[in-house]
Amino acid sequence: MLALALLAPLAALPLEQVVQKVDGSVVTVRIAQKKTTSGAGGKSVSITTGTGSGVVVHPDGWIVTAAHVVDEADLIEVEFVDAPASTAEIVTLSRTEDLALLKVDKVPKKVVVAPLGDSEVLKPGMRLFAIGAPLGLTHTVTSGVVSALRTDTRKGPHPSRLLQTDVPINQGNSGGPLFNEDGEVVGIASFIASKSGGSMGLNFAIPTSTVRSRLFEAPLPWIGVSVRFVSKEFAEVMNWPVEAGLLVEKVKDDGAADKAGLHGGMIEAEIGGSTIILGGDLVLRVNGFATTDSKAIGKSLAAMQPGDSIKYDVLCAGTAKTIEVPLPKLPKIPTLTAVKSK
């Protein structure tokens, strides 16, 4: 029987005491990734590592983090505050919303669980704080306010709703929680807008309303593929005869996508300041919908049942073909405690 510390609202406490109460729910996510590249000397294999953050949201070892932290990982390890590290697996993941749900193999005896608060009540000026591992400095606390709540109506795969904040977020904070003054998680750190590479006060998180809806209320099994959106402008630079697409960068060995025949890339290139893996399949349509129509794709995927197949129309080495990936069975995901009205 696990000894569970489920956090109650802490608004009456000074901020330093709120931090002390919730800190145990924050984890450091470390990943290892195998990279196979092709060059003049043939193929070479290297191992790279990375660090992000996450938060425990259920006592059975369910952890929320950012998709970009883990979607290319071959090994995921979660570090707790006062307990041994545990390996973890991806259960469901959305690159569009930059969210992933992990399940750890071993849960600490005294696991601390952070409640998900109501991001819908946030207003500019409300105080927030983050706990994470910027530049590997675990359990670092930073604070600020809600700067704005954004809705993105552009076409293409990107988060539709964003929480903008001036809470300092840097590399290693990704996937970590943003808390309100009650000690409730209201956002998951995603990305920053910066000219210097460091935090300039323009930082963005995925609100917990999206966390609930995508990871717990309408989850989809992860098929083991990492993709990057290719815009029309990028396609023109690469001389690809497409309007837009999803470039398959990595396919997990023995995952559903791998078994169905989707191929990842092997040529690493620096383009526009970003590292991109070229040579993989280019997805043009998903279930008959263009890759720019993320809402239609999302609805079609949400309506699917285990055993149904996701239909990918792809370009593979310049040849058009269709690959069908059977949807694996999704493990039973717990129901979270409902948001309390305030």
HUJOWO-V804280 format. One record per residue. N is the residue number from 1. RES is the residue in one letter. D_LAST is the distance of its C-alpha to the last C-alpha in Angstrom with 1 decimal. Layout:
# HUJOWO-V804280
n = [N N]
res = [RES RES]
d_last = [D_LAST D_LAST]
This chain:
# HUJOWO-V804280
n = [1 2 3 4 5 6 7 8 9 10 11 12 13 14 15 16 17 18 19 20 21 22 23 24 25 26 27 28 29 30 31 32 33 34 35 36 37 38 39 40 41 42 43 44 45 46 47 48 49 50 51 52 53 54 55 56 57 58 59 60 61 62 63 64 65 66 67 68 69 70 71 72 73 74 75 76 77 78 79 80 81 82 83 84 85 86 87 88 89 90 91 92 93 94 95 96 97 98 99 100 101 102 103 104 105 106 107 108 109 110 111 112 113 114 115 116 117 118 119 120 121 122 123 124 125 126 127 128 129 130 131 132 133 134 135 136 137 138 139 140 141 142 143 144 145 146 147 148 149 150 151 152 153 154 155 156 157 158 159 160 161 162 163 164 165 166 167 168 169 170 171 172 173 174 175 176 177 178 179 180 181 182 183 184 185 186 187 188 189 190 191 192 193 194 195 196 197 198 199 200 201 202 203 204 205 206 207 208 209 210 211 212 213 214 215 216 217 218 219 220 221 222 223 224 225 226 227 228 229 230 231 232 233 234 235 236 237 238 239 240 241 242 243 244 245 246 247 248 249 250 251 252 253 254 255 256 257 258 259 260 261 262 263 264 265 266 267 268 269 270 271 272 273 274 275 276 277 278 279 280 281 282 283 284 285 286 287 288 289 290 291 292 293 294 295 296 297 298 299 300 301 302 303 304 305 306 307 308 309 310 311 312 313 314 315 316 317 318 319 320 321 322 323 324 325 326 327 328 329 330 331 332 333 334 335 336 337 338 339 340 341 342]
res = [M L A L A L L A P L A A L P L E Q V V Q K V D G S V V T V R I A Q K K T T S G A G G K S V S I T T G T G S G V V V H P D G W I V T A A H V V D E A D L I E V E F V D A P A S T A E I V T L S R T E D L A L L K V D K V P K K V V V A P L G D S E V L K P G M R L F A I G A P L G L T H T V T S G V V S A L R T D T R K G P H P S R L L Q T D V P I N Q G N S G G P L F N E D G E V V G I A S F I A S K S G G S M G L N F A I P T S T V R S R L F E A P L P W I G V S V R F V S K E F A E V M N W P V E A G L L V E K V K D D G A A D K A G L H G G M I E A E I G G S T I I L G G D L V L R V N G F A T T D S K A I G K S L A A M Q P G D S I K Y D V L C A G T A K T I E V P L P K L P K I P T L T A V K S K]
d_last = [32.3 29.9 28.3 24.7 22.4 18.9 16.5 13.6 10.9 13.3 11.8 14.3 17.2 19.6 19.5 22.7 21.4 18.4 21.1 23.3 20.9 20.1 23.6 25.1 23.1 24.7 28.2 31.1 32.5 36.3 38.3 42.0 43.5 47.1 48.6 51.8 53.5 56.8 59.2 62.9 63.4 61.7 58.4 56.6 53.6 51.3 48.1 45.3 42.2 38.7 35.6 31.9 28.6 26.1 23.2 23.2 20.5 22.2 24.6 27.5 28.0 26.1 25.6 24.3 26.4 27.9 30.6 33.1 33.1 34.4 35.9 39.4 39.4 42.2 40.7 37.1 36.5 33.2 33.4 31.0 30.8 32.9 34.3 37.0 36.3 36.1 37.2 34.8 35.1 33.3 31.8 30.4 30.5 29.8 31.9 30.5 26.9 28.2 26.5 28.1 27.3 29.6 30.7 32.5 35.6 34.9 31.7 31.7 31.8 28.9 26.7 23.4 20.6 17.8 14.6 13.8 10.5 9.3 12.1 11.5 9.0 11.7 14.0 17.4 17.7 14.7 16.4 17.2 19.8 22.1 24.3 27.3 31.1 32.3 36.1 36.0 34.6 32.2 28.9 29.0 25.9 25.4 22.7 21.9 19.4 18.2 21.4 20.7 19.4 22.6 23.8 27.4 29.4 32.7 34.7 35.1 33.3 30.6 26.8 25.4 22.2 22.0 19.8 22.3 22.1 24.6 23.8 27.4 28.1 31.7 33.7 32.5 28.8 28.7 26.5 24.6 20.9 18.9 16.1 13.2 13.3 11.3 14.2 12.7 15.2 14.3 18.0 21.5 24.2 26.8 29.3 30.3 32.3 35.1 38.8 39.5 38.0 35.6 32.2 32.4 28.8 28.4 26.5 24.7 22.4 21.4 17.7 16.1 15.7 19.6 19.9 18.4 20.4 23.6 24.0 22.4 22.2 25.5 27.4 31.1 33.8 35.1 38.7 39.7 40.2 39.3 39.7 39.7 39.3 42.6 42.5 45.5 46.5 46.5 48.5 51.1 51.5 52.1 54.4 52.4 53.1 49.5 46.8 44.0 43.3 41.8 44.0 44.1 44.3 44.0 44.3 43.5 46.7 46.8 43.4 43.2 44.0 46.9 48.4 48.2 50.1 47.7 49.1 47.5 49.2 51.5 52.2 49.9 50.0 48.4 47.5 45.7 44.5 43.0 44.6 45.2 47.0 49.5 51.7 49.2 48.7 47.2 44.8 45.3 43.4 41.0 41.4 43.3 40.7 41.4 39.6 38.1 36.3 33.5 31.3 34.3 35.1 31.5 31.6 35.1 34.2 31.1 33.4 35.9 36.6 38.2 41.9 41.4 42.7 41.3 44.0 44.7 47.4 48.6 51.3 53.1 55.8 56.2 56.5 54.0 53.0 50.2 48.5 46.5 44.1 43.2 39.5 39.3 37.4 33.8 32.9 30.2 26.9 24.2 21.0 17.9 15.0 12.5 9.3 6.5 3.8 0.0]
